[in-house]
Every structure is written in structure tokens, then in C-alpha cells.
Amino acid sequence: MEQDNEGLTIPNHLEELRSALLRALIGLGAAVIVSLFFTRQLISFLAQPVGGLDKLQAIEVTETISVYMRVALLSGVILASPWIFYQLFRFLAKGLKAEERNRIIMAVPLAVLFFGAGAAFAYLVMLPSALKFFSQFLGVLTFFRIKSYFGFVTNIIFWIGLSFELPLLMFILARVGILNARILAKGWRVAVVIIAVLAAVITPTADPVNMVIFMLPLFALYLLSIGLAALAGKRRAAAEKE
């Protein structure tokens, strides 16, 4: 039977965190192994925005192998995301009652959905916009190197997919009492600055249009986070009264 946070010392918390991370890594490793069997098809799919694999070129001897493993890792992360989110939410829900803990863990499908939505947004919206900017810059004919192209693609898909987890994460943190909607609402100016910095770091170009394309949905997700945090706060207060 799982213990509540009140009965756990700091070493117990660290041991719980270590165990959760270890289980998540084991699941990720298994998912990467499975991904190796269809990585070639996934590479072909990810190369479609640039016109296919024949539009890319390799320079180094091991370049194609490194690309293969990088795409397999991204695929493994996506496949293992339900298990990884489960381990994270299970750890965060330690201080809740059994019924509340089950509700938090039931958020795993939502976490997967949000991550998938972010990945789809990156592939369908961000990627074509960035590629168009690169290929048309200075009007010079551009040839994409396979290593840089897939490094760019996997990076943008992963980080934007992860950023779409913000509302759900804020809800859970508010539910366990770490954050509340008032703090998030008062800090919206700071949030805009942080979002702008993240957009500058994550987006592959210095083009302000690409930054705005990323910033607008992320700020909308922040506003959604405030609403979800308020809902979580009300539920927490009701539970404490009971």
C-alpha cells in the first residue's frame, strides 16, 4: 500500500523519485527498441515536408545511422509517453487521498493527447513555415543536410509537444497545493517574457513570424492553465472541507 507524503521523509521522497525515473527509463528503452522496427518508415514520413529523402544529402559516413537512432529515440519517447506520464503523475499524487490520486492518474490520456497535439502542431504548422523561410532566404538554392534536417525536425517536435503539457501540469500542481490560479494570473507579464525567450530558443529561425506562431498558442495554453488551476483550487478546497 502506498504511503502519503506525510509519512515519508526526504530520503523516502528521493527514493520514490529515483524509482519513478528508473521505471520511466526502462519503459523508454523498451519503446525505443520497438521503434527500431519501423523507424525507416517514420524517417520517410518526416522527410515529406522537404520533398522526400532524395532531397537530402549526407556528408559523414555515420550520418545516416545517427539520424536513424535520433528518430528512433523520438519515436520511443512518443510511444513511452503514457508510461512516463503515469510515473510522473503517480509521484506527484503521493500526498493525495486514494480517490484523488486515481483522478490525477486518470489524466495520463489527456497528457498523451496534449503532447500529440503539440507534435502535430509542430509538424503541420511550424515545420512548413520554418522550411519555407530557410529555403527562400536570400533567394539561394538550398540543399538540406540529412543530419541537420532531422536534428531540427526532432528538436522542434519534441519541445513543442512538451510545451503543450503546460495546462495539465499547472492543474496537477494546483491540485497538490504547489501553485494557485492567483499566482499564475498575477505573473502573466513574467509568463509572456518566459514564453518569448522559449520561442526564441526553440524556434529554429530568428524570423519573428515563426516566434509569434509559437508564442500565441503557448500563451493561450497559459491562460487555459489559469482556468484549470482555479478549478483545481476549488476542488482542493472542497476536499479539505470534507
C-alpha positions in Angstrom: 0.0 0.0 0.0 1.3 3.4 -0.9 2.1 5.9 1.8 1.0 9.5 1.9 3.6 12.3 1.8 3.1 13.0 5.5 4.6 9.6 6.3 7.6 10.0 4.1 10.9 11.7 4.9 13.1 13.5 2.4 15.2 10.3 1.8 11.9 8.4 1.1 10.8 11.1 -1.3 14.2 10.9 -3.2 13.9 7.1 -3.3 10.4 7.3 -4.7 11.6 9.8 -7.3 14.6 7.6 -8.2 12.3 4.6 -8.6 9.9 6.5 -10.8 12.7 7.8 -13.0 14.1 4.3 -13.3 10.8 2.8 -14.3 10.3 5.6 -16.8 13.7 5.0 -18.3 13.1 1.2 -18.6 9.8 1.9 -20.4 11.6 4.4 -22.7 14.3 1.9 -23.5 11.7 -0.8 -24.4 9.8 1.7 -26.6 13.0 2.7 -28.4 13.7 -1.0 -29.2 10.2 -1.4 -30.6 10.6 1.8 -32.6 13.7 0.4 -34.4 11.5 -1.8 -36.4 9.5 1.0 -38.1 12.0 3.9 -37.9 12.7 3.8 -41.6 9.1 4.4 -42.5 9.0 7.2 -39.9 12.0 8.8 -41.4 10.4 8.8 -44.8 7.3 10.4 -43.3 9.3 13.2 -41.5 11.1 13.9 -44.8 7.9 14.7 -46.7 7.8 18.4 -45.8 11.1 18.9 -47.6 10.1 16.8 -50.6 11.3 13.3 -49.5 14.6 11.6 -48.6 16.0 12.2 -52.1 16.1 15.9 -51.4 18.5 15.4 -48.5 22.2 14.7 -48.6 24.7 13.0 -46.2 28.3 14.1 -45.9 29.7 12.0 -43.0 30.0 8.2 -43.1 27.9 7.6 -40.0 25.5 10.4 -40.6 22.6 8.2 -41.7 23.0 5.9 -38.7 22.9 8.8 -36.3 19.8 10.1 -37.9 18.2 6.6 -37.7 18.9 6.4 -33.9 17.7 10.0 -33.3 14.4 9.4 -35.0 14.1 6.0 -33.1 14.6 7.9 -29.8 11.9 10.5 -30.7 9.5 7.7 -31.6 10.4 5.9 -28.4 9.6 9.0 -26.3 6.2 9.3 -28.0 5.4 5.6 -27.6 6.5 5.6 -24.0 4.8 8.9 -23.1 1.8 7.2 -21.5 4.1 5.2 -19.2 6.4 8.2 -18.5 3.4 10.5 -17.7 1.9 7.8 -15.5 5.1 7.6 -13.4 5.3 11.4 -13.1 1.7 11.8 -12.1 1.9 8.9 -9.7 4.8 10.5 -7.9 3.1 14.0 -7.8 -0.1 12.4 -6.4 1.5 10.8 -3.4 0.1 13.4 -1.0 -3.5 13.0 -2.1 -6.2 10.7 -0.9 -6.8 7.4 -2.8 -9.8 8.7 -4.7 -8.0 12.0 -5.6 -4.8 10.1 -6.6 -6.8 7.9 -9.0 -8.3 11.0 -10.6 -4.8 12.5 -11.1 -3.5 9.3 -12.7 -6.5 9.3 -15.0 -5.1 12.5 -16.5 -2.5 10.3 -18.3 -4.6 10.0 -21.5 -5.0 13.8 -21.5 -1.2 14.2 -21.2 -0.7 12.0 -24.2 -3.4 13.9 -26.1 -1.8 17.3 -25.3 1.7 16.0 -26.3 0.3 14.6 -29.6 -1.4 17.9 -30.3 1.8 19.8 -29.8 3.7 17.4 -32.0 1.1 17.7 -34.7 1.2 21.5 -34.5 5.0 21.4 -34.9 4.8 19.1 -37.9 1.9 20.7 -39.7 2.4 24.4 -38.9 5.8 25.2 -37.5 7.9 22.9 -39.8 6.5 24.1 -43.2 6.8 27.7 -42.1 10.4 27.3 -41.0 11.4 25.3 -44.1 9.9 27.9 -46.3 11.9 30.6 -44.5 15.2 28.7 -44.9 14.7 27.7 -48.5 13.8 31.2 -49.6 16.3 33.2 -47.6 18.5 35.3 -49.9 16.9 33.6 -52.9 19.7 31.0 -52.9 19.1 27.3 -53.9 19.3 25.4 -50.6 20.3 21.7 -50.1 19.4 20.3 -46.7 21.9 18.0 -45.0 20.1 14.9 -43.5 21.7 15.3 -40.1 20.9 18.9 -39.6 17.4 18.5 -41.1 16.4 15.6 -38.8 18.1 17.2 -35.8 16.0 20.3 -36.4 12.7 18.3 -37.0 13.1 16.1 -33.9 14.0 19.0 -31.8 11.0 21.1 -32.7 8.6 18.3 -32.5 9.8 17.2 -29.0 10.0 20.6 -27.4 6.7 22.0 -28.8 5.0 18.7 -27.9 6.3 19.0 -24.4 5.3 22.7 -24.1 1.7 21.7 -24.8 1.7 19.8 -21.5 1.7 23.2 -19.6 -2.1 23.3 -18.8 -2.2 19.8 -17.4 0.9 20.3 -15.4 -0.4 23.5 -13.9 -3.7 21.8 -13.0 -1.8 19.0 -11.2 0.5 21.4 -9.3 -2.5 23.4 -8.2 -4.3 20.3 -7.2 -1.5 19.2 -4.9 -1.2 22.8 -3.5 2.1 23.9 -5.1 0.6 26.6 -7.3 -2.7 28.5 -7.5 -4.6 30.5 -10.1 -4.0 33.8 -8.4 -0.2 33.4 -8.6 -0.5 32.5 -12.3 -2.8 35.4 -13.1 -0.5 37.9 -11.4 2.5 36.6 -13.2 1.2 36.8 -16.7 3.7 39.5 -17.6 6.6 37.3 -16.5 5.0 34.5 -18.4 5.0 36.5 -21.6 8.7 37.2 -21.2 9.4 33.5 -20.5 7.3 32.4 -23.4 9.2 34.9 -25.7 12.6 33.5 -24.5 11.4 29.9 -25.0 10.1 30.8 -28.5 13.5 32.4 -29.4 15.4 29.3 -28.1 13.1 26.6 -29.6 12.2 28.1 -32.9 14.8 27.3 -35.5 14.9 30.8 -37.1 15.2 34.3 -36.0 12.1 35.2 -38.1 9.6 37.0 -35.8 6.7 35.4 -37.7 7.8 31.9 -36.6 8.2 33.1 -33.0 4.7 34.6 -33.0 3.3 31.4 -34.4 4.8 29.6 -31.4 4.1 32.2 -28.8 0.3 32.7 -29.5 -0.8 29.1 -28.8 1.6 28.8 -25.9 0.2 32.0 -24.3 -3.3 30.6 -24.9 -2.2 27.4 -23.1 -1.0 29.6 -20.2 -4.4 31.3 -20.0 -6.0 27.8 -20.1 -3.7 26.8 -17.3 -5.0 29.7 -15.1 -8.6 28.4 -15.6 -7.6 24.8 -14.8 -5.6 25.9 -11.8 -8.7 27.8 -10.5 -10.8 24.6 -11.0 -8.1 22.5 -9.2 -8.0 25.0 -6.3 -11.8 24.8 -5.8 -11.7 21.0 -5.8 -8.8 21.0 -3.3 -10.7 23.4 -1.0 -13.8 21.3 -1.2 -11.8 18.2 -0.4 -10.2 19.9 2.6 -13.6 20.9 4.0 -14.8 17.4 3.7 
